Amino acid sequence: MRVLIGNSASQVAKIAAENVLAGLTAHGSGNTPVLGLATGSSPLGLYRELAQAVREGKADFSAARGFALDEYIGIRATHPQSYRQTLISEVCNVIGLPEHFLFTPQGLGETIEEIEAAAANYDQAIAAAGGIQVQILGIGANGHLGFNEPGSALRSRTRIKRLAAKTRQDNARFFEGLERVPTHCVTQGLGTILEAGRLVLVATGAGKAEAIAAAVEGPLSASCPGSVLQLHPDAVVVLDEAAATGLKLRDYYDDAAAGLSNMQLHLD
Ligand code: F6R
């Protein structure tokens, strides 16, 4: 795992975007980038940096595929708070990813079985697209990844999950009262997320420090779903100073941030 710490919001966004673009080069094949997309405030700066790369001719998402991490159950895909609509306005319209290439889990159905079957099909659709090359992630203050709340199976697949009470409270500001917040969602599983070529997780602010310390340096545990990053061979965690305050190995991360560029190949 690489832990990269920026000293401002704009530096965090830039570092994250560089790592997304490099990940698409490293794990992509052909001209069709396949991105996994997170909603939430953490990756907004990163999406703006990707848009800047498009303007500068360094990236092109016009033929890309985007797979959302998660979607609420019980609200229409056209509902303004659906993650589909959120991703259309915060990602598609920003980086130029066509709406018809944005895939989101199906959160509406006549029966639970129908939603379960659609969730299984979502994993198949990711596989049919050749797999997610770079998965963009945020992390909840409780350590959740996607909507894999604490207690989620570490090898889980895309499926229905109950939202934690804290997550519903955190998201109530987007709805007209807590009772209007969906109780369930469909989320990529932790096992699904781990299949992406590279994971790029962005976290900022002191409210994320505890979750980051547990995810990066704590034991691998369903109690902190973010700790599955430790299993991934190409995980990049991009933090601001506040989110990094709980890390014990900070000096090592700073030394290692230069990557292989300052390696001394011949010492005698
Ligand atoms: C988003 C998602 C969540 C968020 C997490 C952090 O699709 O699944 O895991 O990434 O709740 O949210 P923010 O970035 O708003 O703090």
Residues whose N, C-alpha, C, O or C-beta is under 5 A from the ligand:
A	BS01	F6R	L37 A38 T39 G40 S41 S42 L69 D70 L137 G138 I139 G140 H144 L145 G146 F147
